[in-house]
Amino acid sequence: MIYKDTNEILPKILKRSDDYEEKYLSTVLSIIDDVKKNGDSALKIYSKKFDNNPDENLEVTKKEMISAYDNIDEQLKLDLQLAKKNIEEYHKNQLEKSWFIEKEGTILGQKITPLDKVGVYVPGGKASYPSTVLMNVIPAKVAGVKEVIVVTPAKDGKISEIVLAACYIAGVDKIFKIGGAQAIAALSYGTETIPKVDKIVGPGNIYVALAKKLVFGRVDIDMIAGPSEILIIADDSANPEYVAADMLSQAEHDELASSITITDSPNLAKEIEKYLNIHLKSLPKKDIAEKSLKQYGGVIVVKNINEAVELSNSIAPEHLELAVKNPFELLPKIKHAGAIFLGHYTPEAMGDYFAGPNHTLPTGGTARFSSPLGTYDFFKRSSIISYTRDSFLKQRENVYRLAKSEDLDAHALSVKVRG
Amino acid sequence: MIYKDTNEILPKILKRSDDYEEKYLSTVLSIIDDVKKNGDSALKIYSKKFDNNPDENLEVTKKEMISAYDNIDEQLKLDLQLAKKNIEEYHKNQLEKSWFIEKEGTILGQKITPLDKVGVYVPGGKASYPSTVLMNVIPAKVAGVKEVIVVTPAKDGKISEIVLAACYIAGVDKIFKIGGAQAIAALSYGTETIPKVDKIVGPGNIYVALAKKLVFGRVDIDMIAGPSEILIIADDSANPEYVAADMLSQAEHDELASSITITDSPNLAKEIEKYLNIHLKSLPKKDIAEKSLKQYGGVIVVKNINEAVELSNSIAPEHLELAVKNPFELLPKIKHAGAIFLGHYTPEAMGDYFAGPNHTLPTGGTARFSSPLGTYDFFKRSSIISYTRDSFLKQRENVYRLAKSEDLDAHALSVKVRG
């Protein structure tokens, strides 16, 4: 579909999923409660019920991990290792150092400490991807997290070998065969077997997302990920076949995925449509991609590229491709986007797997206020304050009066008693 | 109370509030729904009902702000301005810069952009503090946020003059007389009068906290703050009167507040108890402080300071004072704490108002995984990826195989079509 009136397509893109889903709430609350009370025995019951997992042993052994690694294709092994290296290198740039400043006897600063334990949810079934493992585990390891624990549902007791191999490559410390809201509950409260963690990250279905939302506060979580999206700003320098392929790469993920191109070239728009139809035919995930494109996809023709940028900023897309002649000239105008792919030779897929930046990105307009998953998600800061007697005495009167203005007399007392 | 067996006191401290409160859930959900559907008219009904606010006009005028500022005590004005300067200076250290790295034609990087609009919740009534305004608004302004909007309930239509003056000093752009879950809903969805914001920060009661939790995802929020706490590690160099005053300064906040001292000196423990009793007597908030100390306070005597540090790390206190001879020697051993106050002349009160670091800190053990409110809460990051044709061609085979391994054929197609 080619759109000229953006009001036809915009509301559809921005309304793909509801933010809190009351109808699942009671189910998820009762699962959390059950795991909190009954620990492992509740987990085993849910694993049988939801995953048909007959296994009594919830933990994957180191031996199983290594043997999965040994079994995968040698070339794939090298590709995953190279991806790991790139992801590691990029995320090292996000490390922060503790700092101190001193002024007239007062020392102020900030101390950086990695989290102790992190849980990573890896979906099972069709959406069980090695890249999920690498992208979630490596930033935690770079930050210095000592223990990274993967949970993943084991349909019929089995976990994908590539996922296990990716866990081995990424340096995962423990893997448990549990999924759904019950896995989130186990990581939040701890059970006989599952350690309580400090933060839970990773994608999941609506039950997983809702459970994460409910335990937030007790443990930290990453953003609640919605359906994926790509927005491509293209001028007449763009190759319509490239653009069409990139749109399809998003559309094949999910019927709810959204693939939008905004261009100032009506001719390019027509050509993109043509290539979409050509490549759709031979795509194994044709049905999914077709539905996604029909509902949430399209090419929007605007008057000029500035208008395209404005529209893009109002959508705040997860993935933004700048398929234009001078992409770096547009960059300063981009306000909201999870990841920005510049130029005609940077398809989103390069970032999904390999380039180094994280593929866990804010969706559904949340790029307005949130960031890609990063090393900064796995450390925290503590403020540092130190006064000498002299510097304290110089400033205590100000604090005394401020405390008094808030009727907090013991606060005032605490500066008054010191001499 | 002096404790020698930490098992008596620890479970009490860590269990002061429940993490999600089912009994308030339906009320809060229905308020959010109402505001979402009925906008300003719902807000006016709630303001009348909960705050006895007869005012039809929800917005505070610039004139009202300035006149409040003019009316407050001149000395207090200077104190607030000095506090503002310190807070601003400290938070400038938390600014981050965009960065790029180039390697063999591939450019990777991270772009920093401030949020557009931020909402700050300021409680009404007894807990309506100017310091809340400064500590929440200034980091947003330092980050470069264009529009900072304060919401605060107006009991009988009135807002404290000091709070309004603090808003003026901090550079707040708009103030609205609304509170409770309805204020959070208004900031999340927008109404005829209230702008939809990107992030909501600031303390509030259980309704406010629960509403923030429910809208999280649609907008960003800061941490859910629980009751406040202080932990003091003291050796025999500590002055028991100082320590007692600092404990009281936490206890006067809230019956649920927790004030704990851990010391290796039984004698100091006794002396602290003595001074607690002396100063309690004359404290205006005696009743609150006494209840807090009785339920969640105490002095724990341990064998040595290392044991005190371990215990402190297991509690992960919001405020940690190191009232010891060589506080900087202990610092590397501290793993989890919101803010760390070093030495005998750094009472918590100095940080609550004035020193510069933020007083919005992780409570209830969440310092294990979260940080003080900071400038970093008001900007977000976008990943940058750019390949040249050459660098793309060198790496596309790896990406092609990785995409194929995940059965994502359109991803593979998008790297294959480019030549």
Interface residues (C-beta under 8 A of the other chain):
Chain A: D19 Y20 E22 L29 Q75 L76 D79 L80 L82 A83 Y90 N93 Q94 W99 I101 T106 I107 L108 Q110 K111 T113 L115 D116 K126 Y129 P130 S131 I162 D198 K199 K213 L214 V215 F216 G217 R218 V219 D220 M223 I224 N239 E241 Y242 A245 D246 L248 S249 A251 E252 H253 H279 L283 P284 K285 A289 P327 F328 L331 I334 K335 H336 A337 G338 A339 I340 F341 L342 G343 H344 Y345 T346 P347 E348 A349 M350 G351 D352 Y353 F354 A355 G356 P357 N358 L361 P362 T366 A367 R368 F369 S370 S371 P372 G374 Y376 K380 R381 S382 S383 I384 I385 S386 Y387 T388 R389 S391 F392 L393 Q395 R396 N398 V399 R401 L402 A403 S405 E406 D407 L408 D409 A410 H411 A412 L413 S414 V415 K416 V417 R418
Chain B: D19 Y20 E22 L29 Q75 L76 D79 L80 L82 A83 Y90 N93 Q94 W99 I101 T106 I107 L108 Q110 K111 T113 L115 D116 K126 Y129 P130 S131 I162 D198 K199 K213 L214 V215 F216 G217 R218 V219 D220 M223 I224 N239 E241 Y242 A245 D246 L248 S249 A251 E252 H253 H279 L283 P284 K285 A289 P327 F328 L331 I334 K335 H336 A337 G338 A339 I340 F341 L342 G343 H344 Y345 T346 P347 E348 A349 M350 G351 D352 Y353 F354 A355 G356 P357 N358 L361 P362 T366 A367 R368 F369 S370 S371 P372 G374 Y376 K380 R381 S382 S383 I384 I385 S386 Y387 T388 R389 S391 F392 L393 Q395 R396 N398 V399 R401 L402 A403 S405 E406 D407 L408 D409 A410 H411 A412 L413 S414 V415 K416 V417 R418
